[in-house]
Amino acid sequence: MVETCDLLAFGAHPDDVEIGMGGTIAKYVRRGYRAVICDLTKAELSSNGTVDERQNEAAEAARRLGVAERLNLGLPDRGLDVDDEEAIRRLVAVIRRYRPQLVFAPYWEDRHPDHGRCARLVEEAVFSAGIRRYGAGELGEAHRVRAVYYYMINAFCRPHFLIDISEAIDDKRACLRAYGSQFEKRPGSVDTPLTNHYIEMIESRERWFGQQIGAAYAEGFLSKAPIHLFDLFEGAR
């Protein structure tokens, strides 16, 4: 029997989830929550690194974060299609298999088109996963998630809420450094935005977000739905 998870994070490519919310995952895994990462593509069109290298790096990053499982759907890099019903069905199957409370996807406005398309595919899948007769008998039992939140990859915008990751910043650094083919300048590698102090840039962003809430580091998230504060005084600080 497949174990369910509390948190299911989707990314268009291996490393997307770690860039946007590696600290949050590490923090909540440490608190006993189960997290699963699902990459949509193998990033086969990346300027640096082979598919095998990136798969090995993704596995190591997941190990460093302590996620329960990581899977890859093998959809085409730069070929994500929000109208691809088969792709939506595959995401629905993942959601119904792990039955998460919370689902995360890339922020829908990002310089990389795949990130926005990943967000749209996740939205379609989350909606369809809750329809009892959608894929009945072949995609698993219907499941409604509590909320969908969006993490930032390349974006630096005003978040709707922030998660203090001060206790997990070392875990975030470690999981990002697992992707040496992407973030290190190596002999024969191509110069890209990722090889030009990208990890330091992300860390600076999280430091800025942390400053907004009196913490050393924080990760920012957005929501398309209203967020329920359970208590006016205790629900926000």
mmCIF file of the C-alpha atoms, coordinates in Angstrom:
data_MODEL
# 
_entry.id   MODEL 
# 
loop_
_atom_site.group_PDB 
_atom_site.id 
_atom_site.type_symbol 
_atom_site.label_atom_id 
_atom_site.label_alt_id 
_atom_site.label_comp_id 
_atom_site.label_asym_id 
_atom_site.label_entity_id 
_atom_site.label_seq_id 
_atom_site.pdbx_PDB_ins_code 
_atom_site.Cartn_x 
_atom_site.Cartn_y 
_atom_site.Cartn_z 
_atom_site.occupancy 
_atom_site.B_iso_or_equiv 
_atom_site.pdbx_formal_charge 
_atom_site.auth_seq_id 
_atom_site.auth_comp_id 
_atom_site.auth_asym_id 
_atom_site.auth_atom_id 
_atom_site.pdbx_PDB_model_num 
ATOM 1   C CA . MET A 1 1   ? 0.000   0.000  0.000   1.00 0.00 ? 1   MET A CA 1 
ATOM 2   C CA . VAL A 1 2   ? 1.348   3.440  -0.978  1.00 0.00 ? 2   VAL A CA 1 
ATOM 3   C CA . GLU A 1 3   ? 1.801   5.788  1.965   1.00 0.00 ? 3   GLU A CA 1 
ATOM 4   C CA . THR A 1 4   ? 0.087   9.134  1.654   1.00 0.00 ? 4   THR A CA 1 
ATOM 5   C CA . CYS A 1 5   ? 1.892   12.431 2.121   1.00 0.00 ? 5   CYS A CA 1 
ATOM 6   C CA . ASP A 1 6   ? 1.158   15.763 3.742   1.00 0.00 ? 6   ASP A CA 1 
ATOM 7   C CA . LEU A 1 7   ? 2.897   17.927 1.154   1.00 0.00 ? 7   LEU A CA 1 
ATOM 8   C CA . LEU A 1 8   ? 3.188   17.287 -2.590  1.00 0.00 ? 8   LEU A CA 1 
ATOM 9   C CA . ALA A 1 9   ? 5.414   19.676 -4.539  1.00 0.00 ? 9   ALA A CA 1 
ATOM 10  C CA . PHE A 1 10  ? 5.417   19.753 -8.335  1.00 0.00 ? 10  PHE A CA 1 
ATOM 11  C CA . GLY A 1 11  ? 8.212   21.231 -10.439 1.00 0.00 ? 11  GLY A CA 1 
ATOM 12  C CA . ALA A 1 12  ? 8.733   21.517 -14.176 1.00 0.00 ? 12  ALA A CA 1 
ATOM 13  C CA . HIS A 1 13  ? 12.378  20.437 -13.820 1.00 0.00 ? 13  HIS A CA 1 
ATOM 14  C CA . PRO A 1 14  ? 14.581  18.808 -11.193 1.00 0.00 ? 14  PRO A CA 1 
ATOM 15  C CA . ASP A 1 15  ? 15.842  21.671 -8.940  1.00 0.00 ? 15  ASP A CA 1 
ATOM 16  C CA . ASP A 1 16  ? 12.736  23.893 -9.328  1.00 0.00 ? 16  ASP A CA 1 
ATOM 17  C CA . VAL A 1 17  ? 11.219  22.755 -6.039  1.00 0.00 ? 17  VAL A CA 1 
ATOM 18  C CA . GLU A 1 18  ? 14.504  23.083 -4.158  1.00 0.00 ? 18  GLU A CA 1 
ATOM 19  C CA . ILE A 1 19  ? 15.063  26.626 -5.446  1.00 0.00 ? 19  ILE A CA 1 
ATOM 20  C CA . GLY A 1 20  ? 11.613  27.772 -4.409  1.00 0.00 ? 20  GLY A CA 1 
ATOM 21  C CA . MET A 1 21  ? 10.864  25.863 -1.222  1.00 0.00 ? 21  MET A CA 1 
ATOM 22  C CA . GLY A 1 22  ? 13.713  23.593 -0.211  1.00 0.00 ? 22  GLY A CA 1 
ATOM 23  C CA . GLY A 1 23  ? 13.867  25.216 3.213   1.00 0.00 ? 23  GLY A CA 1 
ATOM 24  C CA . THR A 1 24  ? 10.153  24.798 3.849   1.00 0.00 ? 24  THR A CA 1 
ATOM 25  C CA . ILE A 1 25  ? 10.282  21.124 2.907   1.00 0.00 ? 25  ILE A CA 1 
ATOM 26  C CA . ALA A 1 26  ? 13.269  20.483 5.178   1.00 0.00 ? 26  ALA A CA 1 
ATOM 27  C CA . LYS A 1 27  ? 11.602  22.341 8.054   1.00 0.00 ? 27  LYS A CA 1 
ATOM 28  C CA . TYR A 1 28  ? 8.384   20.363 7.925   1.00 0.00 ? 28  TYR A CA 1 
ATOM 29  C CA . VAL A 1 29  ? 10.034  17.016 7.245   1.00 0.00 ? 29  VAL A CA 1 
ATOM 30  C CA . ARG A 1 30  ? 11.998  17.604 10.433  1.00 0.00 ? 30  ARG A CA 1 
ATOM 31  C CA . ARG A 1 31  ? 8.684   18.103 12.216  1.00 0.00 ? 31  ARG A CA 1 
ATOM 32  C CA . GLY A 1 32  ? 7.431   14.732 11.077  1.00 0.00 ? 32  GLY A CA 1 
ATOM 33  C CA . TYR A 1 33  ? 5.452   15.618 7.947   1.00 0.00 ? 33  TYR A CA 1 
ATOM 34  C CA . ARG A 1 34  ? 5.805   13.496 4.810   1.00 0.00 ? 34  ARG A CA 1 
ATOM 35  C CA . ALA A 1 35  ? 6.817   15.313 1.633   1.00 0.00 ? 35  ALA A CA 1 
ATOM 36  C CA . VAL A 1 36  ? 6.861   14.052 -1.960  1.00 0.00 ? 36  VAL A CA 1 
ATOM 37  C CA . ILE A 1 37  ? 8.384   15.827 -4.974  1.00 0.00 ? 37  ILE A CA 1 
ATOM 38  C CA . CYS A 1 38  ? 7.120   15.231 -8.506  1.00 0.00 ? 38  CYS A CA 1 
ATOM 39  C CA . ASP A 1 39  ? 9.188   16.601 -11.405 1.00 0.00 ? 39  ASP A CA 1 
ATOM 40  C CA . LEU A 1 40  ? 7.305   16.831 -14.691 1.00 0.00 ? 40  LEU A CA 1 
ATOM 41  C CA . THR A 1 41  ? 10.319  16.628 -17.032 1.00 0.00 ? 41  THR A CA 1 
ATOM 42  C CA . LYS A 1 42  ? 13.884  15.330 -16.948 1.00 0.00 ? 42  LYS A CA 1 
ATOM 43  C CA . ALA A 1 43  ? 15.174  18.719 -18.143 1.00 0.00 ? 43  ALA A CA 1 
ATOM 44  C CA . GLU A 1 44  ? 16.696  17.021 -21.164 1.00 0.00 ? 44  GLU A CA 1 
ATOM 45  C CA . LEU A 1 45  ? 17.208  20.372 -22.917 1.00 0.00 ? 45  LEU A CA 1 
ATOM 46  C CA . SER A 1 46  ? 19.321  21.875 -20.129 1.00 0.00 ? 46  SER A CA 1 
ATOM 47  C CA . SER A 1 47  ? 22.404  23.763 -21.289 1.00 0.00 ? 47  SER A CA 1 
ATOM 48  C CA . ASN A 1 48  ? 24.557  21.864 -18.800 1.00 0.00 ? 48  ASN A CA 1 
ATOM 49  C CA . GLY A 1 49  ? 24.492  18.351 -17.418 1.00 0.00 ? 49  GLY A CA 1 
ATOM 50  C CA . THR A 1 50  ? 23.121  15.145 -18.875 1.00 0.00 ? 50  THR A CA 1 
ATOM 51  C CA . VAL A 1 51  ? 19.777  13.573 -18.017 1.00 0.00 ? 51  VAL A CA 1 
ATOM 52  C CA . ASP A 1 52  ? 21.558  10.889 -15.979 1.00 0.00 ? 52  ASP A CA 1 
ATOM 53  C CA . GLU A 1 53  ? 23.574  13.489 -14.080 1.00 0.00 ? 53  GLU A CA 1 
ATOM 54  C CA . ARG A 1 54  ? 20.481  15.498 -13.293 1.00 0.00 ? 54  ARG A CA 1 
ATOM 55  C CA . GLN A 1 55  ? 18.562  12.436 -12.147 1.00 0.00 ? 55  GLN A CA 1 
ATOM 56  C CA . ASN A 1 56  ? 21.400  11.494 -9.795  1.00 0.00 ? 56  ASN A CA 1 
ATOM 57  C CA . GLU A 1 57  ? 21.582  15.060 -8.509  1.00 0.00 ? 57  GLU A CA 1 
ATOM 58  C CA . ALA A 1 58  ? 17.815  15.143 -7.955  1.00 0.00 ? 58  ALA A CA 1 
ATOM 59  C CA . ALA A 1 59  ? 17.974  11.916 -5.960  1.00 0.00 ? 59  ALA A CA 1 
ATOM 60  C CA . GLU A 1 60  ? 20.787  13.280 -3.802  1.00 0.00 ? 60  GLU A CA 1 
ATOM 61  C CA . ALA A 1 61  ? 18.969  16.591 -3.243  1.00 0.00 ? 61  ALA A CA 1 
ATOM 62  C CA . ALA A 1 62  ? 15.845  14.696 -2.179  1.00 0.00 ? 62  ALA A CA 1 
ATOM 63  C CA . ARG A 1 63  ? 17.917  12.612 0.224   1.00 0.00 ? 63  ARG A CA 1 
ATOM 64  C CA . ARG A 1 64  ? 19.383  15.744 1.771   1.00 0.00 ? 64  ARG A CA 1 
ATOM 65  C CA . LEU A 1 65  ? 15.897  17.188 2.251   1.00 0.00 ? 65  LEU A CA 1 
ATOM 66  C CA . GLY A 1 66  ? 14.522  13.965 3.682   1.00 0.00 ? 66  GLY A CA 1 
ATOM 67  C CA . VAL A 1 67  ? 11.588  13.669 1.284   1.00 0.00 ? 67  VAL A CA 1 
ATOM 68  C CA . ALA A 1 68  ? 9.661   10.403 1.377   1.00 0.00 ? 68  ALA A CA 1 
ATOM 69  C CA . GLU A 1 69  ? 9.717   9.909  -2.386  1.00 0.00 ? 69  GLU A CA 1 
ATOM 70  C CA . ARG A 1 70  ? 10.645  11.685 -5.587  1.00 0.00 ? 70  ARG A CA 1 
ATOM 71  C CA . LEU A 1 71  ? 9.214   10.798 -8.986  1.00 0.00 ? 71  LEU A CA 1 
ATOM 72  C CA . ASN A 1 72  ? 9.571   12.067 -12.534 1.00 0.00 ? 72  ASN A CA 1 
ATOM 73  C CA . LEU A 1 73  ? 6.764   11.909 -15.094 1.00 0.00 ? 73  LEU A CA 1 
ATOM 74  C CA . GLY A 1 74  ? 9.111   12.205 -18.089 1.00 0.00 ? 74  GLY A CA 1 
ATOM 75  C CA . LEU A 1 75  ? 7.025   14.806 -19.909 1.00 0.00 ? 75  LEU A CA 1 
ATOM 76  C CA . PRO A 1 76  ? 8.857   16.710 -22.671 1.00 0.00 ? 76  PRO A CA 1 
ATOM 77  C CA . ASP A 1 77  ? 11.090  19.585 -21.610 1.00 0.00 ? 77  ASP A CA 1 
ATOM 78  C CA . ARG A 1 78  ? 9.827   22.781 -23.303 1.00 0.00 ? 78  ARG A CA 1 
ATOM 79  C CA . GLY A 1 79  ? 6.873   20.706 -24.469 1.00 0.00 ? 79  GLY A CA 1 
ATOM 80  C CA . LEU A 1 80  ? 4.503   21.088 -21.520 1.00 0.00 ? 80  LEU A CA 1 
ATOM 81  C CA . ASP A 1 81  ? 1.008   21.700 -22.851 1.00 0.00 ? 81  ASP A CA 1 
ATOM 82  C CA . VAL A 1 82  ? -1.770  22.897 -20.560 1.00 0.00 ? 82  VAL A CA 1 
ATOM 83  C CA . ASP A 1 83  ? -4.310  21.297 -22.908 1.00 0.00 ? 83  ASP A CA 1 
ATOM 84  C CA . ASP A 1 84  ? -2.612  17.883 -22.849 1.00 0.00 ? 84  ASP A CA 1 
ATOM 85  C CA . GLU A 1 85  ? -5.311  15.715 -21.276 1.00 0.00 ? 85  GLU A CA 1 
ATOM 86  C CA . GLU A 1 86  ? -2.994  12.732 -20.909 1.00 0.00 ? 86  GLU A CA 1 
ATOM 87  C CA . ALA A 1 87  ? -0.511  14.853 -18.945 1.00 0.00 ? 87  ALA A CA 1 
ATOM 88  C CA . ILE A 1 88  ? -3.327  16.102 -16.712 1.00 0.00 ? 88  ILE A CA 1 
ATOM 89  C CA . ARG A 1 89  ? -4.466  12.532 -16.098 1.00 0.00 ? 89  ARG A CA 1 
ATOM 90  C CA . ARG A 1 90  ? -0.960  11.545 -15.044 1.00 0.00 ? 90  ARG A CA 1 
ATOM 91  C CA . LEU A 1 91  ? -0.843  14.386 -12.529 1.00 0.00 ? 91  LEU A CA 1 
ATOM 92  C CA . VAL A 1 92  ? -4.299  13.442 -11.271 1.00 0.00 ? 92  VAL A CA 1 
ATOM 93  C CA . ALA A 1 93  ? -3.056  9.895  -10.680 1.00 0.00 ? 93  ALA A CA 1 
ATOM 94  C CA . VAL A 1 94  ? -0.150  11.233 -8.599  1.00 0.00 ? 94  VAL A CA 1 
ATOM 95  C CA . ILE A 1 95  ? -2.431  13.446 -6.497  1.00 0.00 ? 95  ILE A CA 1 
ATOM 96  C CA . ARG A 1 96  ? -4.864  10.609 -5.876  1.00 0.00 ? 96  ARG A CA 1 
ATOM 97  C CA . ARG A 1 97  ? -2.057  8.191  -5.121  1.00 0.00 ? 97  ARG A CA 1 
ATOM 98  C CA . TYR A 1 98  ? -0.438  10.335 -2.409  1.00 0.00 ? 98  TYR A CA 1 
ATOM 99  C CA . ARG A 1 99  ? -3.571  12.213 -1.252  1.00 0.00 ? 99  ARG A CA 1 
ATOM 100 C CA . PRO A 1 100 ? -1.723  15.296 0.036   1.00 0.00 ? 100 PRO A CA 1 
ATOM 101 C CA . GLN A 1 101 ? -3.159  17.985 2.251   1.00 0.00 ? 101 GLN A CA 1 
ATOM 102 C CA . LEU A 1 102 ? -1.204  20.700 0.444   1.00 0.00 ? 102 LEU A CA 1 
ATOM 103 C CA . VAL A 1 103 ? -0.010  20.941 -3.163  1.00 0.00 ? 103 VAL A CA 1 
ATOM 104 C CA . PHE A 1 104 ? 2.713   23.319 -4.322  1.00 0.00 ? 104 PHE A CA 1 
ATOM 105 C CA . ALA A 1 105 ? 3.527   24.515 -7.854  1.00 0.00 ? 105 ALA A CA 1 
ATOM 106 C CA . PRO A 1 106 ? 5.785   27.171 -9.414  1.00 0.00 ? 106 PRO A CA 1 
ATOM 107 C CA . TYR A 1 107 ? 4.581   30.769 -9.334  1.00 0.00 ? 107 TYR A CA 1 
ATOM 108 C CA . TRP A 1 108 ? 2.666   31.272 -12.564 1.00 0.00 ? 108 TRP A CA 1 
ATOM 109 C CA . GLU A 1 109 ? 4.639   34.370 -13.647 1.00 0.00 ? 109 GLU A CA 1 
ATOM 110 C CA . ASP A 1 110 ? 8.228   33.367 -14.334 1.00 0.00 ? 110 ASP A CA 1 
ATOM 111 C CA . ARG A 1 111 ? 10.745  34.049 -17.089 1.00 0.00 ? 111 ARG A CA 1 
ATOM 112 C CA . HIS A 1 112 ? 10.780  30.335 -17.986 1.00 0.00 ? 112 HIS A CA 1 
ATOM 113 C CA . PRO A 1 113 ? 7.542   29.387 -19.802 1.00 0.00 ? 113 PRO A CA 1 
ATOM 114 C CA . ASP A 1 114 ? 7.677   25.809 -18.491 1.00 0.00 ? 114 ASP A CA 1 
ATOM 115 C CA . HIS A 1 115 ? 7.223   27.058 -14.933 1.00 0.00 ? 115 HIS A CA 1 
ATOM 116 C CA . GLY A 1 116 ? 3.965   28.827 -15.728 1.00 0.00 ? 116 GLY A CA 1 
ATOM 117 C CA . ARG A 1 117 ? 2.730   25.849 -17.728 1.00 0.00 ? 117 ARG A CA 1 
ATOM 118 C CA . CYS A 1 118 ? 3.561   23.539 -14.848 1.00 0.00 ? 118 CYS A CA 1 
ATOM 119 C CA . ALA A 1 119 ? 1.410   25.715 -12.589 1.00 0.00 ? 119 ALA A CA 1 
ATOM 120 C CA . ARG A 1 120 ? -1.519  25.521 -15.008 1.00 0.00 ? 120 ARG A CA 1 
ATOM 121 C CA . LEU A 1 121 ? -1.212  21.750 -15.364 1.00 0.00 ? 121 LEU A CA 1 
ATOM 122 C CA . VAL A 1 122 ? -1.205  21.390 -11.586 1.00 0.00 ? 122 VAL A CA 1 
ATOM 123 C CA . GLU A 1 123 ? -4.306  23.577 -11.295 1.00 0.00 ? 123 GLU A CA 1 
ATOM 124 C CA . GLU A 1 124 ? -6.127  21.467 -13.861 1.00 0.00 ? 124 GLU A CA 1 
ATOM 125 C CA . ALA A 1 125 ? -5.064  18.259 -12.144 1.00 0.00 ? 125 ALA A CA 1 
ATOM 126 C CA . VAL A 1 126 ? -6.012  19.435 -8.652  1.00 0.00 ? 126 VAL A CA 1 
ATOM 127 C CA . PHE A 1 127 ? -9.488  20.348 -9.887  1.00 0.00 ? 127 PHE A CA 1 
ATOM 128 C CA . SER A 1 128 ? -9.990  17.090 -11.793 1.00 0.00 ? 128 SER A CA 1 
ATOM 129 C CA . ALA A 1 129 ? -8.588  14.988 -8.943  1.00 0.00 ? 129 ALA A CA 1 
ATOM 130 C CA . GLY A 1 130 ? -11.565 16.036 -6.842  1.00 0.00 ? 130 GLY A CA 1 
ATOM 131 C CA . ILE A 1 131 ? -14.185 14.992 -9.404  1.00 0.00 ? 131 ILE A CA 1 
ATOM 132 C CA . ARG A 1 132 ? -15.526 11.576 -8.428  1.00 0.00 ? 132 ARG A CA 1 
ATOM 133 C CA . ARG A 1 133 ? -16.274 10.411 -11.967 1.00 0.00 ? 133 ARG A CA 1 
ATOM 134 C CA . TYR A 1 134 ? -13.078 11.719 -13.559 1.00 0.00 ? 134 TYR A CA 1 
ATOM 135 C CA . GLY A 1 135 ? -10.970 8.681  -14.418 1.00 0.00 ? 135 GLY A CA 1 
ATOM 136 C CA . ALA A 1 136 ? -13.118 6.512  -12.160 1.00 0.00 ? 136 ALA A CA 1 
ATOM 137 C CA . GLY A 1 137 ? -11.726 3.010  -11.861 1.00 0.00 ? 137 GLY A CA 1 
ATOM 138 C CA . GLU A 1 138 ? -8.333  3.785  -13.401 1.00 0.00 ? 138 GLU A CA 1 
ATOM 139 C CA . LEU A 1 139 ? -6.875  6.909  -11.772 1.00 0.00 ? 139 LEU A CA 1 
ATOM 140 C CA . GLY A 1 140 ? -7.744  6.150  -8.168  1.00 0.00 ? 140 GLY A CA 1 
ATOM 141 C CA . GLU A 1 141 ? -10.333 7.474  -5.763  1.00 0.00 ? 141 GLU A CA 1 
ATOM 142 C CA . ALA A 1 142 ? -11.188 11.182 -5.944  1.00 0.00 ? 142 ALA A CA 1 
ATOM 143 C CA . HIS A 1 143 ? -9.251  13.440 -3.580  1.00 0.00 ? 143 HIS A CA 1 
ATOM 144 C CA . ARG A 1 144 ? -9.621  17.134 -2.742  1.00 0.00 ? 144 ARG A CA 1 
ATOM 145 C CA . VAL A 1 145 ? -6.557  18.949 -1.458  1.00 0.00 ? 145 VAL A CA 1 
ATOM 146 C CA . ARG A 1 146 ? -6.854  21.613 1.227   1.00 0.00 ? 146 ARG A CA 1 
ATOM 147 C CA . ALA A 1 147 ? -4.928  24.265 -0.682  1.00 0.00 ? 147 ALA A CA 1 
ATOM 148 C CA . VAL A 1 148 ? -2.604  24.990 -3.596  1.00 0.00 ? 148 VAL A CA 1 
ATOM 149 C CA . TYR A 1 149 ? 0.293   27.354 -2.956  1.00 0.00 ? 149 TYR A CA 1 
ATOM 150 C CA . TYR A 1 150 ? 2.884   28.711 -5.375  1.00 0.00 ? 150 TYR A CA 1 
ATOM 151 C CA . TYR A 1 151 ? 6.614   29.035 -4.740  1.00 0.00 ? 151 TYR A CA 1 
ATOM 152 C CA . MET A 1 152 ? 9.020   31.402 -6.492  1.00 0.00 ? 152 MET A CA 1 
ATOM 153 C CA . ILE A 1 153 ? 11.832  30.183 -8.711  1.00 0.00 ? 153 ILE A CA 1 
ATOM 154 C CA . ASN A 1 154 ? 13.281  33.124 -10.652 1.00 0.00 ? 154 ASN A CA 1 
ATOM 155 C CA . ALA A 1 155 ? 10.656  35.613 -9.506  1.00 0.00 ? 155 ALA A CA 1 
ATOM 156 C CA . PHE A 1 156 ? 11.137  38.215 -6.808  1.00 0.00 ? 156 PHE A CA 1 
ATOM 157 C CA . CYS A 1 157 ? 7.691   39.605 -6.124  1.00 0.00 ? 157 CYS A CA 1 
ATOM 158 C CA . ARG A 1 158 ? 5.525   40.457 -3.141  1.00 0.00 ? 158 ARG A CA 1 
ATOM 159 C CA . PRO A 1 159 ? 4.512   37.159 -1.504  1.00 0.00 ? 159 PRO A CA 1 
ATOM 160 C CA . HIS A 1 160 ? 1.145   36.510 0.078   1.00 0.00 ? 160 HIS A CA 1 
ATOM 161 C CA . PHE A 1 161 ? 2.779   34.782 3.037   1.00 0.00 ? 161 PHE A CA 1 
ATOM 162 C CA . LEU A 1 162 ? 6.235   33.880 4.278   1.00 0.00 ? 162 LEU A CA 1 
ATOM 163 C CA . ILE A 1 163 ? 7.614   30.795 6.013   1.00 0.00 ? 163 ILE A CA 1 
ATOM 164 C CA . ASP A 1 164 ? 10.548  31.256 8.390   1.00 0.00 ? 164 ASP A CA 1 
ATOM 165 C CA . ILE A 1 165 ? 13.254  28.825 7.209   1.00 0.00 ? 165 ILE A CA 1 
ATOM 166 C CA . SER A 1 166 ? 16.091  30.055 9.423   1.00 0.00 ? 166 SER A CA 1 
ATOM 167 C CA . GLU A 1 167 ? 16.438  26.610 11.010  1.00 0.00 ? 167 GLU A CA 1 
ATOM 168 C CA . ALA A 1 168 ? 16.616  24.960 7.586   1.00 0.00 ? 168 ALA A CA 1 
ATOM 169 C CA . ILE A 1 169 ? 18.794  27.331 5.552   1.00 0.00 ? 169 ILE A CA 1 
ATOM 170 C CA . ASP A 1 170 ? 21.741  24.910 5.726   1.00 0.00 ? 170 ASP A CA 1 
ATOM 171 C CA . ASP A 1 171 ? 19.500  22.159 4.342   1.00 0.00 ? 171 ASP A CA 1 
ATOM 172 C CA . LYS A 1 172 ? 18.456  24.441 1.488   1.00 0.00 ? 172 LYS A CA 1 
ATOM 173 C CA . ARG A 1 173 ? 22.073  25.267 0.668   1.00 0.00 ? 173 ARG A CA 1 
ATOM 174 C CA . ALA A 1 174 ? 22.981  21.583 0.758   1.00 0.00 ? 174 ALA A CA 1 
ATOM 175 C CA . CYS A 1 175 ? 20.188  20.459 -1.550  1.00 0.00 ? 175 CYS A CA 1 
ATOM 176 C CA . LEU A 1 176 ? 20.969  23.198 -4.078  1.00 0.00 ? 176 LEU A CA 1 
ATOM 177 C CA . ARG A 1 177 ? 24.660  22.324 -4.051  1.00 0.00 ? 177 ARG A CA 1 
ATOM 178 C CA . ALA A 1 178 ? 23.701  18.777 -4.980  1.00 0.00 ? 178 ALA A CA 1 
ATOM 179 C CA . TYR A 1 179 ? 23.006  20.198 -8.461  1.00 0.00 ? 179 TYR A CA 1 
ATOM 180 C CA . GLY A 1 180 ? 26.630  20.777 -9.345  1.00 0.00 ? 180 GLY A CA 1 
ATOM 181 C CA . SER A 1 181 ? 26.001  20.441 -13.084 1.00 0.00 ? 181 SER A CA 1 
ATOM 182 C CA . GLN A 1 182 ? 23.633  23.405 -12.935 1.00 0.00 ? 182 GLN A CA 1 
ATOM 183 C CA . PHE A 1 183 ? 25.142  25.824 -10.435 1.00 0.00 ? 183 PHE A CA 1 
ATOM 184 C CA . GLU A 1 184 ? 28.894  25.288 -10.793 1.00 0.00 ? 184 GLU A CA 1 
ATOM 185 C CA . LYS A 1 185 ? 31.192  26.596 -13.495 1.00 0.00 ? 185 LYS A CA 1 
ATOM 186 C CA . ARG A 1 186 ? 32.959  23.516 -14.799 1.00 0.00 ? 186 ARG A CA 1 
ATOM 187 C CA . PRO A 1 187 ? 35.353  22.906 -17.690 1.00 0.00 ? 187 PRO A CA 1 
ATOM 188 C CA . GLY A 1 188 ? 33.302  22.730 -20.867 1.00 0.00 ? 188 GLY A CA 1 
ATOM 189 C CA . SER A 1 189 ? 30.121  24.030 -19.262 1.00 0.00 ? 189 SER A CA 1 
ATOM 190 C CA . VAL A 1 190 ? 28.008  26.754 -20.849 1.00 0.00 ? 190 VAL A CA 1 
ATOM 191 C CA . ASP A 1 191 ? 27.692  30.091 -19.076 1.00 0.00 ? 191 ASP A CA 1 
ATOM 192 C CA . THR A 1 192 ? 24.076  30.533 -17.930 1.00 0.00 ? 192 THR A CA 1 
ATOM 193 C CA . PRO A 1 193 ? 22.247  32.591 -15.273 1.00 0.00 ? 193 PRO A CA 1 
ATOM 194 C CA . LEU A 1 194 ? 22.440  29.508 -13.045 1.00 0.00 ? 194 LEU A CA 1 
ATOM 195 C CA . THR A 1 195 ? 26.248  29.380 -13.124 1.00 0.00 ? 195 THR A CA 1 
ATOM 196 C CA . ASN A 1 196 ? 26.622  33.045 -12.155 1.00 0.00 ? 196 ASN A CA 1 
ATOM 197 C CA . HIS A 1 197 ? 26.200  33.041 -8.360  1.00 0.00 ? 197 HIS A CA 1 
ATOM 198 C CA . TYR A 1 198 ? 22.601  31.853 -8.644  1.00 0.00 ? 198 TYR A CA 1 
ATOM 199 C CA . ILE A 1 199 ? 22.577  30.099 -5.256  1.00 0.00 ? 199 ILE A CA 1 
ATOM 200 C CA . GLU A 1 200 ? 23.883  33.279 -3.631  1.00 0.00 ? 200 GLU A CA 1 
ATOM 201 C CA . MET A 1 201 ? 21.142  35.276 -5.353  1.00 0.00 ? 201 MET A CA 1 
ATOM 202 C CA . ILE A 1 202 ? 18.456  32.913 -4.050  1.00 0.00 ? 202 ILE A CA 1 
ATOM 203 C CA . GLU A 1 203 ? 19.936  33.089 -0.571  1.00 0.00 ? 203 GLU A CA 1 
ATOM 204 C CA . SER A 1 204 ? 19.878  36.900 -0.732  1.00 0.00 ? 204 SER A CA 1 
ATOM 205 C CA . ARG A 1 205 ? 16.202  36.778 -1.696  1.00 0.00 ? 205 ARG A CA 1 
ATOM 206 C CA . GLU A 1 206 ? 15.395  34.521 1.253   1.00 0.00 ? 206 GLU A CA 1 
ATOM 207 C CA . ARG A 1 207 ? 17.381  36.809 3.552   1.00 0.00 ? 207 ARG A CA 1 
ATOM 208 C CA . TRP A 1 208 ? 15.339  39.772 2.314   1.00 0.00 ? 208 TRP A CA 1 
ATOM 209 C CA . PHE A 1 209 ? 12.087  37.897 2.871   1.00 0.00 ? 209 PHE A CA 1 
ATOM 210 C CA . GLY A 1 210 ? 13.263  36.918 6.339   1.00 0.00 ? 210 GLY A CA 1 
ATOM 211 C CA . GLN A 1 211 ? 13.935  40.534 7.215   1.00 0.00 ? 211 GLN A CA 1 
ATOM 212 C CA . GLN A 1 212 ? 10.284  41.334 6.502   1.00 0.00 ? 212 GLN A CA 1 
ATOM 213 C CA . ILE A 1 213 ? 9.162   39.055 9.356   1.00 0.00 ? 213 ILE A CA 1 
ATOM 214 C CA . GLY A 1 214 ? 12.051  39.470 11.765  1.00 0.00 ? 214 GLY A CA 1 
ATOM 215 C CA . ALA A 1 215 ? 13.722  36.199 10.797  1.00 0.00 ? 215 ALA A CA 1 
ATOM 216 C CA . ALA A 1 216 ? 17.121  35.384 9.344   1.00 0.00 ? 216 ALA A CA 1 
ATOM 217 C CA . TYR A 1 217 ? 15.666  33.660 6.257   1.00 0.00 ? 217 TYR A CA 1 
ATOM 218 C CA . ALA A 1 218 ? 12.215  33.018 4.815   1.00 0.00 ? 218 ALA A CA 1 
ATOM 219 C CA . GLU A 1 219 ? 10.626  31.621 1.660   1.00 0.00 ? 219 GLU A CA 1 
ATOM 220 C CA . GLY A 1 220 ? 7.771   33.414 -0.053  1.00 0.00 ? 220 GLY A CA 1 
ATOM 221 C CA . PHE A 1 221 ? 4.558   31.869 -1.353  1.00 0.00 ? 221 PHE A CA 1 
ATOM 222 C CA . LEU A 1 222 ? 1.463   33.003 -3.208  1.00 0.00 ? 222 LEU A CA 1 
ATOM 223 C CA . SER A 1 223 ? -2.127  31.816 -3.301  1.00 0.00 ? 223 SER A CA 1 
ATOM 224 C CA . LYS A 1 224 ? -4.916  32.377 -5.809  1.00 0.00 ? 224 LYS A CA 1 
ATOM 225 C CA . ALA A 1 225 ? -7.512  31.668 -3.126  1.00 0.00 ? 225 ALA A CA 1 
ATOM 226 C CA . PRO A 1 226 ? -8.142  33.614 0.095   1.00 0.00 ? 226 PRO A CA 1 
ATOM 227 C CA . ILE A 1 227 ? -6.082  32.373 3.029   1.00 0.00 ? 227 ILE A CA 1 
ATOM 228 C CA . HIS A 1 228 ? -8.017  31.599 6.200   1.00 0.00 ? 228 HIS A CA 1 
ATOM 229 C CA . LEU A 1 229 ? -6.427  32.972 9.373   1.00 0.00 ? 229 LEU A CA 1 
ATOM 230 C CA . PHE A 1 230 ? -7.649  30.685 12.142  1.00 0.00 ? 230 PHE A CA 1 
ATOM 231 C CA . ASP A 1 231 ? -7.159  33.408 14.724  1.00 0.00 ? 231 ASP A CA 1 
ATOM 232 C CA . LEU A 1 232 ? -6.857  37.145 14.178  1.00 0.00 ? 232 LEU A CA 1 
ATOM 233 C CA . PHE A 1 233 ? -4.107  37.522 16.793  1.00 0.00 ? 233 PHE A CA 1 
ATOM 234 C CA . GLU A 1 234 ? -2.343  34.144 16.720  1.00 0.00 ? 234 GLU A CA 1 
ATOM 235 C CA . GLY A 1 235 ? -2.747  33.386 13.010  1.00 0.00 ? 235 GLY A CA 1 
ATOM 236 C CA . ALA A 1 236 ? -0.346  36.101 11.858  1.00 0.00 ? 236 ALA A CA 1 
ATOM 237 C CA . ARG A 1 237 ? 2.637   37.869 13.362  1.00 0.00 ? 237 ARG A CA 1 
# 
